[in-house]
Every structure is written in structure tokens, then in C-alpha cells.
Amino acid sequence: MSSSPLFAPELAELAQAHLLRQRREVSPLLPPADLLPDQEHVRGTTYLINGQSRLSFGSNDYLGLSQHPALILAAQQAAARYGVGATASPSVCGHSPSHEALELELAAMVGLPRAVSFVSGYMANVGVIPALVGRGDAVFSDALNHACLIDGARLSRADVQVVPHGDLAALDAALQASTARRKLVLTDAVFSMDGNIADIPALLALCERHDAWLMVDDAHGFGVLGEHGEGTLAHWGIAGRGGIQPGWQGRLHRLIYMATLGKAAGVAGAFVAGEPTLVDWLVQRARTYMFATAAPAMLTEAVRAGLRVIQEEGGRREHLAQLRHRLRTGLKLQPAWRLLPSETAIQPLIIGSNADALAVMDHLDRQGLWVPAIRPPTVPSGTARLRISLSAAHTLEHVDALCKALSEAV
Ligand SMILES: *Cc1c(COP(=O)(O)O)cnc(C)c1O
């Protein structure tokens, strides 16, 4: 028996391969509640990272809501009214009037009949998929899907087939060949490390043809896409604040829509929307819903305030589009680098090797900029990248500073 401390050789191996993940201590540079008018540019953009001030392009706070005064106030008032803990799972006594109102508002916003809220997106996916399918059923999962869709599929014990990314012909063939009783197709709506948008109408049409269900994870589209931030379904003209759009009525009963509330919505949590019977079934069978303490009402109230900002302050999405244009036109790229095409807030810059991606990240860090390098296994080997994440809280000058520092990186 080896006498080395637990996992010491494994950790050394990760360090050797430049794959060791290091956490940093991060906090807002200045308390959001204390900002003076001429300090507003730091709100949601400038952080103390391990004690050093850094302009951040690392968060998923795409609309800059995590430090929005209306959300902070809603959380404070809810803590005063409900206390800080939900005290039990939803079916025991954790489901408050705030949870009920939130679910109604979420369903109305995405234009689907009903919604049920979860404590986090990870919990939603690993709970929902096993509630939908089991042994003898078949799951078809895009190769770039998020880890929690993969884990949910594994937990379900269904037969899992990984389909090449975005390959509709391969998916068509796999569905055609399947003799499973139930078929479930899983896809990110906006791929989290690439920023591209899945072709939901084409996927729905394939699912209709092969009598399959479609589960869409809109963690990165909700709040960002659609005229009112309703997400990827609205982007494709399928459903939104106006309900299910003409041409799609009567065709969405096979859709399971999921989105998270800790990214553009600025708080924490997730929800699943679809047919009333789908929601009723999840309340009966999704184990991460049934056996987990509900989210505190201070979070659900902050989310409700966030939903109002998302829908009413369309200028945030317009500003985000301006920032994206500024970045894409202002970057002077090294020949070996590649900025992936993306209409979302996620703007990935492919560098290649793990060591090079880390070196560019370190260069930016020395210029006062925080942009995370994403390495395998999160992305395919040889495609280590900087995941530049834009937020409506950024100014055009912030983006210019990033472009300048990247053009000087060697
Ligand atoms: C972040 C993310 C999740 C997990 O959501 P949490 O609320 O952070 O647990 C799920 N799916 C995708 C695509 C994500 O990017």
C-alpha cells in the first residue's frame, strides 16, 4: 500500500498537465449599496480577486442583475417577511406564496402552460431526466451538452447515445434506428462554452417525426435572447410573452423547457416549463425537487424582481448587442486564434493548448483583466479557450480595454 497522502499523485498529475483548477476569492470591489453615481461603472464588472482589483469578463451575469438595487431590495424585504430559510421541501412546507407566484410568472413569460422551480439548474437536470425516462428508454444527447444533462441521463439508466454536435442528420438516423418505447432528445439551447444557438425548430420537427420528446436547457439564453428576454423559444418565434406562436400551437406537448435563474436572471435557481401534466408529474417524481429543501423566499423574491427588470429594461439587451459588436470588430487576432461565431453574451476565443490559454489569461490578469481560461474536460482537448463573457454592466470602454490587452498578448 502506498503511504502518500490521499490523491497526492493524481493532483500532481493534474498540475503537470496544466489542468489544476484553482479557486480565487472574489468579491465586488465596492459594496453595491454604497456606490456613488460616478462609481456605477464598477457595479457588476469590477471585483477584488484574491485581493487585487480586476475588471471581470468571467461571470454569467449577462444582464448585470446580480447587483441590481431592485433585486437586492427584494431579497432584503423577503428576508424580513419570510425569514432566511424555506425550512423544508416543497411538498412538506417549503412552497411559499412567493414560489407559487414565481412559477406563474415564469410560465407566463416563456409562454408555456405551467412551470415548476428548482433550487439550481444542476438539480433540475439530474432530477427531471430520470423522472422522464428509465431502463429500456433511449436518450439522445448532443456531444457538447452541459455536464448536468449528461449526469441526468446517466442517472436515468436509459440507454444514452451521444450525437455529434448539431448534427441533425445523425440525430435523425439515430432516432430512426431506435426501437425504444420512449425517446428523449437533450440539448443545450445556447451551448455554454461555444455560445452558438441550437436549431430548436429543426429539433422539434425531428422529434415530431420520430415521436420523441425534446428537453431544452436554456441556461444561457433565458434573459438574453428574445425581444423581452424570454429566451431561445422566443428567439425562434416559438413561444414567449404572447404565448405559443401561430404555427406552434398544439405542437409543444413534447417539449420540456428548462432554464436557470443564476445567470442572466442574476440570482439562483432554475425552472422547468411545459404541459400541466408534465409539471404535475415532476412534482411527484423528480427526486431533486421532492427531497431537497426549497429555495429561500429571499431568492425567489429577488428572482421575481429580476424578471420584471429583464422584461422592462430592454435597453440592457440592446447594450449587450453593442458590446458584442465592439468586441468582434475591435479584436486584432493572432493567426492561430479563432473567435467563435456567437450571437450571445458568450464570446469564446480559441487559443489551442492548455499552457497557451493559461499564458494569455495570465497576461490579461497582469493588465487588470479577469477572463477565465477553459480547458479539458470542459471543452475538447486542443481547444482550450478564453471564455469572454459580456455583461450589460460593461461599458464600451471596458471592452476596448480587453481588445487592447489581447492585441498586446504574445
Ligand atoms: C450553469 C448551467 C447549468 C447549471 O445551472 P446551476 O443553476 O448553476 O446549477 C445547467 N445547464 C447549463 C447549460 C449551464 O450552463
The ligand as an SDF file (V2000), in Angstrom:
LIG
                    3D

 15 15  0  0  0  0  0  0  0  0999 V2000
  -24.8420   26.6180  -15.4510 C   0  0  0  0  0  0  0  0  0  0  0  0
  -25.5810   25.5830  -16.2000 C   0  0  0  0  0  0  0  0  0  0  0  0
  -26.4150   24.6700  -15.5520 C   0  0  0  0  0  0  0  0  0  0  0  0
  -26.4580   24.5790  -14.0570 C   0  0  0  0  0  0  0  0  0  0  0  0
  -27.2180   25.5650  -13.5050 O   0  0  0  0  0  0  0  0  0  0  0  0
  -26.9740   25.9820  -11.9830 P   0  0  0  0  0  0  0  0  0  0  0  0
  -28.1680   26.7630  -11.6420 O   0  0  0  0  0  0  0  0  0  0  0  0
  -25.7160   26.7750  -11.9850 O   0  0  0  0  0  0  0  0  0  0  0  0
  -26.8420   24.7270  -11.1980 O   0  0  0  0  0  0  0  0  0  0  0  0
  -27.1840   23.8390  -16.3090 C   0  0  0  0  0  0  0  0  0  0  0  0
  -27.1170   23.8410  -17.6590 N   0  0  0  0  0  0  0  0  0  0  0  0
  -26.2910   24.6720  -18.3210 C   0  0  0  0  0  0  0  0  0  0  0  0
  -26.2450   24.6260  -19.8100 C   0  0  0  0  0  0  0  0  0  0  0  0
  -25.4920   25.5500  -17.6140 C   0  0  0  0  0  0  0  0  0  0  0  0
  -24.6510   26.3550  -18.2450 O   0  0  0  0  0  0  0  0  0  0  0  0
  1  2  1  0
  2  3  1  0
  2 14  2  0
  3  4  1  0
  3 10  2  0
  4  5  1  0
  5  6  1  0
  6  7  2  0
  6  8  1  0
  6  9  1  0
 10 11  1  0
 11 12  2  0
 12 13  1  0
 12 14  1  0
 14 15  1  0
M  END
$$$$
